[in-house]
């Protein structure tokens, strides 16, 4: 499996040239399955991209502060021109639910900064318009009601009480509520291993605040000479901060690449699954089939040598053992070579049940 990270990607992503060692080698442990990818925030345009739904969300200060009637919010999104697109709209109720995260506070997925961040006496409580209509079966005239999603979390006495999102119905002609706009991204995320690594590195780096140029205006009672001096001073400070930012990125970049590769493997492969475990008493070994949680197309027959006297206990306790895969990753001249190296079965029970002198069993996969 060969993965290429292009020179253009590195230069565009970091705005600096990253010098990579001619040959780096890692062993990546994969013991869990990642079903969803992290969201990516565009700080400059105040939007959040969700690769799992392919939706781009508006997350500006308007989302936090403004309340509008349904029709006015709908028109706002229709007239919105952002990121070179004009196909913005209000989200559906299901789309609003997709960014709900009960483990976060407020209960909105990171890295949203404005959507859902409305403080009230209940800590955080925000209600957002959706385009999903509510119409009672017995009253066909009530077509002007809309489902509203309320993101709510309770902070009384510092109790971490999770109150799930809930449906409400509001009159779209009279109620004023918060709103956000969404659009579907047309050029879908490249979910090859290379594309995932690129995206994940970008998502990691997005958490580091990039310095911005200050937009200075000349004061009415300020001389031109003093204004120019102030602009030059601000530019010197910006360049100094930018150099520090680039140095920080350069220092942590290798670790971010490692994290990105690990997450990409957890998403593309997931944790190893060992199925159809059968014992051959004559040869004193188990035969089984190896596959992966997120890569069911991969199948490999494997053998586990276990003494006859320990085989029954080994099989009885097999589900209690932890299993993880080790991938060998070589970075040579900006080309990543990824190969499944081995699968490890580990547990403190191995010493006791199988009488090994160690607590793990290595299945090599040449």
C-alpha positions in Angstrom: 0.0 0.0 0.0 1.7 3.2 -1.2 0.6 6.7 0.0 2.1 9.9 -1.4 2.0 13.3 0.3 2.6 15.8 -2.4 5.0 18.8 -2.1 2.2 21.1 -2.9 0.1 19.8 0.0 2.9 20.6 2.5 3.6 24.0 1.1 -0.1 25.0 0.9 -0.9 23.6 4.3 1.9 25.0 6.3 3.0 27.9 4.1 6.6 26.9 4.9 8.9 24.2 3.7 9.0 21.3 6.0 12.3 19.4 5.9 11.5 15.7 6.3 14.2 13.1 7.1 15.2 10.9 4.2 13.8 7.9 6.0 11.6 7.7 9.1 10.0 4.6 10.4 7.2 4.2 12.8 5.2 1.3 14.2 1.6 2.4 14.6 -0.6 0.6 17.1 -4.3 0.3 16.1 -6.6 -1.0 18.8 -9.8 0.9 18.2 -12.2 1.8 15.4 -12.9 5.3 14.4 -16.3 5.7 12.7 -16.4 9.5 12.3 -13.8 12.0 11.3 -13.1 15.3 13.2 -14.6 18.5 12.0 -12.5 21.2 10.5 -12.9 24.9 11.2 -12.1 27.7 8.7 -11.3 30.6 11.0 -11.0 33.1 8.3 -14.5 32.5 6.8 -16.0 31.4 10.1 -17.3 28.1 8.8 -17.1 24.5 10.0 -16.8 21.5 7.6 -18.2 18.1 8.6 -16.6 15.4 6.4 -19.1 12.8 7.8 -22.1 14.6 6.3 -20.2 16.7 3.7 -21.9 19.8 5.1 -20.3 23.2 5.6 -21.9 25.2 8.5 -21.9 29.0 9.0 -20.5 29.6 12.5 -20.1 33.4 12.6 -21.2 35.8 15.3 -24.5 36.1 13.5 -25.3 32.6 14.5 -24.7 33.4 18.1 -26.4 36.8 18.5 -29.1 37.3 15.9 -32.7 36.0 16.1 -35.0 36.1 13.2 -38.5 34.9 12.1 -38.3 31.8 10.0 -38.9 33.5 6.6 -36.3 36.2 7.4 -33.7 33.5 8.4 -34.5 31.6 5.3 -34.0 34.7 3.1 -30.7 35.5 4.9 -29.3 32.0 4.0 -30.6 32.3 0.4 -28.8 35.6 -0.1 -25.6 34.5 1.7 -22.5 34.5 -0.6 -19.6 32.8 1.1 -16.6 30.6 0.0 -17.5 31.5 -3.6 -21.0 29.8 -3.3 -24.6 31.1 -3.1 -26.4 27.8 -2.5 -26.7 28.3 1.3 -29.9 27.2 3.1 -31.4 26.6 6.5 -30.6 23.1 7.8 -33.1 20.3 8.4 -33.8 18.9 11.9 -31.7 15.8 11.1 -28.8 17.9 10.1 -29.0 19.9 13.3 -29.0 16.7 15.3 -25.9 15.5 13.4 -23.7 18.1 15.1 -25.0 17.2 18.6 -22.4 15.9 21.0 -23.6 14.8 24.5 -20.0 14.6 25.7 -19.3 18.3 25.0 -20.4 21.4 26.7 -22.4 23.0 25.3 -23.6 19.9 23.5 -22.2 20.8 20.1 -19.3 19.1 18.4 -15.9 20.8 18.5 -14.7 23.1 16.8 -18.0 25.2 16.7 -17.5 28.5 18.5 -20.8 30.2 18.1 -23.5 27.7 17.2 -25.1 26.5 20.4 -23.0 28.8 22.6 -25.9 30.9 23.9 -25.6 31.3 27.7 -28.8 31.5 29.8 -29.9 30.7 33.3 -29.6 27.0 32.2 -25.9 27.5 31.4 -26.4 26.9 27.6 -29.7 26.9 25.9 -30.1 27.7 22.2 -33.0 27.0 19.8 -32.4 26.8 16.1 -34.8 26.9 13.1 -34.9 23.9 10.9 -36.7 23.4 7.5 -38.4 20.3 8.8 -42.2 20.8 8.9 -44.5 19.7 11.6 -48.1 19.0 10.7 -50.5 17.2 13.0 -52.4 14.4 11.3 -55.8 15.7 12.5 -55.3 19.3 11.4 -54.1 19.7 7.9 -54.2 23.5 8.2 -51.3 23.7 10.6 -48.6 23.8 8.0 -46.8 26.8 9.4 -45.2 25.1 12.3 -41.5 24.1 12.1 -39.4 21.7 14.1 -36.8 23.5 16.2 -33.8 21.8 17.8 -32.8 23.0 21.3 -29.3 22.4 22.5 -29.5 22.3 26.2 -27.1 21.6 29.1 -27.5 22.0 32.8 -24.9 23.6 35.0 -26.6 23.9 38.3 -24.3 23.0 41.2 -21.7 21.9 38.6 -23.7 18.7 38.0 -22.7 17.3 34.6 -26.3 16.4 33.7 -26.8 15.6 30.0 -30.1 16.9 28.6 -30.5 15.7 25.1 -31.5 17.7 22.1 -35.3 17.9 21.9 -37.9 18.7 19.3 -40.1 21.8 19.7 -42.6 23.4 17.3 -42.8 27.1 16.8 -44.9 29.4 14.7 -42.6 30.5 11.8 -44.6 33.7 11.4 -44.3 35.1 15.0 -41.4 33.4 16.8 -37.8 34.8 16.6 -35.1 32.2 17.0 -31.4 31.6 16.3 -30.4 30.0 13.0 -27.4 28.8 11.0 -26.9 28.2 7.3 -25.5 25.1 5.6 -24.5 24.0 2.1 -23.4 20.6 0.7 -19.8 20.4 -0.3 -19.6 19.2 -3.9 -16.0 18.1 -4.1 -16.1 15.4 -1.6 -13.3 14.6 0.8 -10.7 12.2 -0.7 -11.1 9.2 1.7 -8.0 7.3 0.4 -5.4 7.0 3.1 -3.4 9.8 1.5 -6.5 12.1 1.4 -7.3 11.3 5.0 -3.8 12.0 6.3 -3.8 15.3 4.5 -7.2 16.3 6.0 -6.3 15.1 9.5 -3.0 17.0 9.6 -4.9 20.1 8.5 -7.5 19.5 11.2 -4.8 19.1 13.9 -3.0 22.3 12.8 -6.3 24.3 12.6 -6.4 24.2 16.4 -3.3 26.3 16.6 -4.3 30.0 16.2 -2.6 31.6 13.2 -1.7 35.3 13.6 -3.7 37.7 11.6 -2.8 41.1 10.2 -4.4 44.0 12.1 -6.7 46.2 10.1 -5.9 49.7 11.3 -7.8 52.8 10.4 -6.6 56.3 10.6 -8.1 58.2 13.4 -9.7 61.6 12.8 -7.3 63.3 15.2 -4.2 61.4 14.1 -1.5 62.7 11.9 -0.5 60.7 8.8 3.0 60.4 10.1 1.8 58.8 13.3 -0.6 56.5 11.5 2.1 55.2 9.2 4.3 54.6 12.2 1.5 52.7 13.9 0.9 50.6 10.7 4.6 49.7 10.4 4.8 48.7 14.1 1.8 46.5 13.7 3.3 44.9 10.6 6.6 44.2 12.5 4.6 42.5 15.3 2.6 40.5 12.8 5.8 39.2 11.0 7.4 38.3 14.4 4.2 36.3 15.4 4.1 34.6 12.0 7.7 33.4 12.3 7.0 32.0 15.8 3.9 30.3 14.4 5.8 28.7 11.5 8.5 27.5 13.9 5.9 26.0 16.2 4.3 24.2 13.3 7.6 22.9 12.0 8.5 21.5 15.5 5.2 19.7 16.1 4.5 18.7 12.4 6.1 15.2 12.6 4.0 14.3 15.7 0.9 15.6 13.9 1.7 13.4 10.9 2.0 10.4 13.2 -1.3 11.2 14.9 -2.9 11.6 11.4 -1.6 8.3 10.2 -2.9 6.5 13.3 -6.4 8.1 13.0 -6.5 7.3 9.3 -5.7 3.7 10.0 -8.3 3.5 12.7 -10.8 4.9 10.2 -9.8 2.8 7.2 -9.0 -0.4 9.0 -10.2 -0.2 12.6 -9.5 -2.8 15.3 -8.6 -6.3 14.2 -11.3 -9.1 14.4 -10.3 -12.7 14.8 -13.1 -15.0 13.9 -13.8 -18.8 13.4 -11.3 -19.9 16.0 -10.9 -23.7 15.7 -8.3 -25.9 17.3 -6.3 -28.7 15.7 -5.3 -31.0 18.6 -2.8 -33.0 16.4 -0.8 -29.9 15.4 -1.5 -28.1 18.7 -2.6 -24.8 17.0 -5.6 -22.7 16.4 -6.7 -21.7 12.9 -8.7 -18.5 12.5 -9.6 -15.8 10.1 -8.3 -12.2 10.5 -10.3 -9.3 9.3 -10.8 -5.7 10.5 -13.8 -3.7 11.9 -13.7 -1.1 9.1 -12.1 -3.2 6.4 -14.3 -6.3 6.0 -12.8 -6.9 2.5 -9.5 -7.9 4.1 -9.4 -11.6 5.0 -6.3 -13.6 6.1 -6.0 -17.1 7.5 -3.8 -17.1 10.6 -2.5 -19.8 13.1 -2.0 -19.5 16.8 0.2 -22.1 18.4 -1.1 -23.1 21.8 -0.2 -26.3 23.8 -3.0 -28.8 24.0 -3.2 -28.6 27.8 -3.9 -24.8 27.6 -6.0 -24.7 24.4 -9.4 -25.1 26.1 -8.8 -22.3 28.6 -7.3 -20.1 25.9 -10.5 -20.4 23.8 -12.9 -20.0 26.7 -11.2 -16.7 27.6 -10.4 -15.5 24.1 -13.0 -12.7 24.1 -11.5 -11.2 27.2 -8.1 -10.8 25.5 -7.2 -7.4 23.9 -6.3 -7.5 20.2 -4.5 -4.8 18.3 -2.7 -4.5 15.0 0.7 -3.1 14.4 1.3 -1.3 11.1 4.8 -0.5 9.9 5.0 3.0 8.3 8.0 4.2 6.5 8.4 7.8 5.3 11.0 7.9 2.6 11.4 11.1 0.6 7.8 12.2 1.5 6.3 8.8 0.4 4.6 6.8 3.0 4.7 3.0 2.8 2.2 1.4 5.0 2.2 -2.4 5.7 0.4 -4.6 8.2 3.1 -6.0 10.3 1.5 -8.1 13.1 -1.5 -8.7 15.3 -1.0 -8.8 19.1 -3.1 -10.8 21.5 -2.5 -9.5 25.0 -3.8 -10.1 28.5 -2.5 -10.7 32.1 -4.5 -13.9 31.8 -2.1 -15.3 29.3 0.6 -16.0 31.9 -1.9 -17.6 34.2 -3.9 -19.7 31.7 -1.4 -20.5 29.0 1.6 -20.4 31.3 3.6 -18.0 29.1 6.5 -16.1 30.4 5.0 -12.9 28.9 1.5 -11.4 28.7 1.2 -11.1 24.9 1.1 -13.4 21.9 2.5 -12.0 18.6 1.0 -13.2 15.3 3.5 -12.1 12.6 2.1 -11.3 9.2 4.9 -11.4 6.6 
